[in-house]
Amino acid sequence: MTGQYSLDPALPVLVRPDGAVQVGWDPRRAVLVRPPRGLTASALAGVLRLMQSTVDADELVREAISRGPVDTAEFTGLIDALVKAGVARPAPTHPVGRTASIRIHGRGPLSDLLVDALRCSGARIKHSSQPHAVVRPEATDLVVLSDYLVAEPRMVRDLHDAGIPHLLVRVRDGVGLVGPLVVPGVTSCLGCADLHRSDRDAAWPAVAAQLRDTVGTADRATMLATAALALNQVDTVISAIRGPAGNPGDRPAPSTLSATLEFDVSTGSIGTRRWPRHPRCRC
């Protein structure tokens, strides 16, 4: 066992009356481990709690030895088992990626919530609201188009032409909408979604024109929940940019790729609407 290891800090380390140590408290996902020879359950729990911050493998073994005459082979096997169970992980040894640059474009409560929340994300955050705002592809990894029920067409066109990923975030009729996340040339685009709507309702272009400068409204709980759902998607993008460069396949793809998440606070439900590429769209 070499390198550095960490334990998911969201999982509490608990000592059970039967002498086992439990990692996590959800009975469906918690992992139970038995102390290796030479360590009590309390001593093992103390060592595992150190792993809630990244710790070097040698330091971890030394800490275990300081708490009892532990069998080191058995102890390292226990750590390997925790890694296989998915509750611990080795720290990456290769360089991390660059800092992500995110622009929030919009004016309204969702824009304000997202800008405030992302300030502590470690990414570079910019905020714009004017329809003539210029976004440079070499300086922007993601644009969040927030608050307006229908995104400004020129901005959408410029983003697509520049190949800049963009994510819609708004509320409609009291329901939070997050997505689709558009990656130009990879996913369907917002034009595809408009064409699908027009297929179902021929009046959609006329309706959309009236909604272009309209900011969606909803109760505070819906606004906060929508911002939280959007933040999760943005964090996924930030992690992909900032995280280890070697294993992109290990990271989950954002669930809003070519899809809209619809969150209804009153029922506590999240629905997903898929937007496949439209055959008549030029994208």
N, C-alpha and C positions, 0 to 999 in steps of 0.2 A: 504494500500500500504506500504510494508516493503521491506527492502533489498536495493540493489543498481540497478541503471538503466543507460543505455547508449543509445544514438542515433547514428545511423550509421554516422560516420564522413564524409563519401563520399557524404552525402545528404545536400545541403545548406538549411538553414532556411530563408524563404523569406516572407516579408510583402506585401500583395496584397492591391490595392486601395479600394477594397470592404470591408476591415476590417478582412479578413481571413488571416491565416498564412499557407504558403505552405511549405511542407517538401519535398525536391527534386525538380528538375526543368524539368525532362522528363515528358511531358504531359500525357504519357501512364501510368506512375507509381507514379507520385507525389500524396501526400496525403494532403488534405485541412482540416484544423481544425478551428473552431470558438473559440475565447477567452472565457473562463468562466466568469461569472459575477464578476466584480471588476477588471478585467485586460484588458488593451488595447492590440491591436495586437502587438504593438512594445514591450510591457512588456512581453507578452507571448513568442515572438520570442527570447528575451533575455534569458528567463528561458530555453527554449529548446536548445539554443546554448550551455548552460552549460552542457547539457547532451551529447554533442559530446565528452566529457571525462566522464568516469564513475563517477556518483555522487550518494550519499546516498539519499534515499527517503525522510527522514526527512529534510535534507538540501534543497532538491528540494522544499518542501512545504514552508519552511521558506523563501526561496528566492522569491517564488511567493507572499507570504504575504507581504514581504518587498516592493514589487512593486505595491501593491494595495490591497484594501479590498476584496480579492478573496474568493469565495465560495470553501472551501477546498475539499468538497465532489465532486463538479463538476470538480475541477482541477485534483483530483486523477482519476476520471473517464476518463478524457481526456488522461491521461498518459496510462491508461489501454487500451484505444482505439488505441493509437499509437503502443502499443505492439501487439495487435491483428492484426493491419495492417501490421506488419512486419518491420516497420521502427525504432522501439525502442525495446530494449530487456532487461530483467532483467539479472544482472550479476550473474554468477554461485556462489553458496554458498558452494559447495563441493570442495575438493582439486583438483587442476589441475594435469595433468599427468606429466611424466618425460620429460627431454630434449631429442629430437630426435637426432640420429646420422646418418648422410648422407655421403656416399662416392661417389665422382665423379670419374669414371674410364674412362680415355681416354686422348688423346693428340691432341689438335686442338682448333679452335676458339670457338666451342660450350662449350667445357670443361672450357676454360678460362672465358667465359661469365657467366656460371652457378656458378663457384666457387666464382667469384667476387660478383654476385648478392646474393648468399646465405650466405655470411659472416655476413649480418645484419639480418638474419632470426631468430636468437636465437637458432638455431640448431648447433650441433657440426659437422663441415665440414672437411672431409679429401679428399685428391686428390691423385690418383695413375694412373700410365700409363703403367707399365710393365706387360706383360702377366702372369708373375709368382707371381703377387701381391696376398697376402693372406688376405682374409676377414673373420673375426671371427664373427659368428652369435650373440654371446652375446654382441658384441660391435657395431653392425651395424643394423640399421632399414631398410635402403634402399640403393641400389647401382644404380647409373645412369650410364649406358653404353653409352658413348657419342662419337660422331665424326666418329668412324669407321663404314663403311657401313655394315659390317658383324661382329658381336661380336665374340671375341675369344672363340672357343668351350670349351676349358678347364675351362675358367673363368665361362662360362654359366653353365657348368656341376657342378662345385664346388658350385656356388650360389644355384642351384636347390637342390643339395644334402644337403646343410646346411639349406635349408628352408628360404633363405633370399630374400625378394621381390626385383625385379630389373626392371628398366625402360630403354627402348631404346630411344635415341635421336640422330638424324642424319639428313643430307640433301642428297637428291638423285635427280639427274637431275634437280637441281634448285628448288626443292620443299622440304619444311621442313616436317620431319616425327617425330612424338612423340608417342611412344608406340610400342608394347604393354607393359603395366605394368603387370608383372608376379608375382603372389603370389603363390608360390609352394604349391600344394595340394588343391588350391582353384580355380585358373583360368587355362586356357590353358597355354602352355609353348612355348618357342621359337622353340622347336623341332616340336610342332604342326604346327606352322606357316611354317616351312621349308617343312614339309610333304604336306601341302596344296599347296605350291608353286610347289613342285615336281609333284603333281597331275596335275597341269596345264601346267607344262613345265618340261619334263624329264631331260633336261640339267641343271636344276637349281643347283644341287650339284656341278657340274663342274664350273659353273659361280660363285657360292658363294665362292668357294675356291680361285678364283682369286681376289675377292673383300675383302678378310679377313683383309688385312693390309692397305686398302685404306681409306683415310680420305675424306669425301664428301666436295665439295666446292660449294659455291653459292655467290650471291651478299650480300652486307652488310645488306640490308633490310631483306632479307630472314633469314640470320643468327640471327639477333636481334629478329625477329618475332618468329622463332623456339625456341630460348632460352626463350622468354617470355611465350610461350605456355607450354614449359617444366616446367618452374618455377611455373606456376599455378598448375600443377599436383603435383609437389614436395611439394608445400605449403599445398595442400589438405592432403597429407600424414603427414606432420609435425603437422598440426592442429589436426588430429585424434589422434596423439601420445601425443601432449602437452595439448590438450583441455580437457574439463570436461569428467571425466571417466564415468559418469552415463548415458548419452544418446547418444551412438554411432549411433543409428538409425536416429538421427536428422541431422547428417552430411551427405552431399551429397557424394556419392562414386566417386572416380576419373573416368573420362570418358574414360580413357585409359585402364581400366581393360579388358583384352582379346581383345583389339582394338588398332588400329593405327589411330591417327589424321594426316591428310595430309593437310598442309597449303601451298597454292599457293599465293604468294604475288601479282603476276601480275594480278590475277583475284579477289583477296580478298576473296577467298573461303576456307572453311575448310570442308574436306570430312572425313568420318569415314569408316574404313575397319575393319570388325569383324573377329576375329580368334577363331572359336569354337574349342573345343577339337577334336583332330584327332583320329579316332578309332585305328590307328596303333601305336600311340605314347605310350610309356611306362609310361608317367606321370599320 
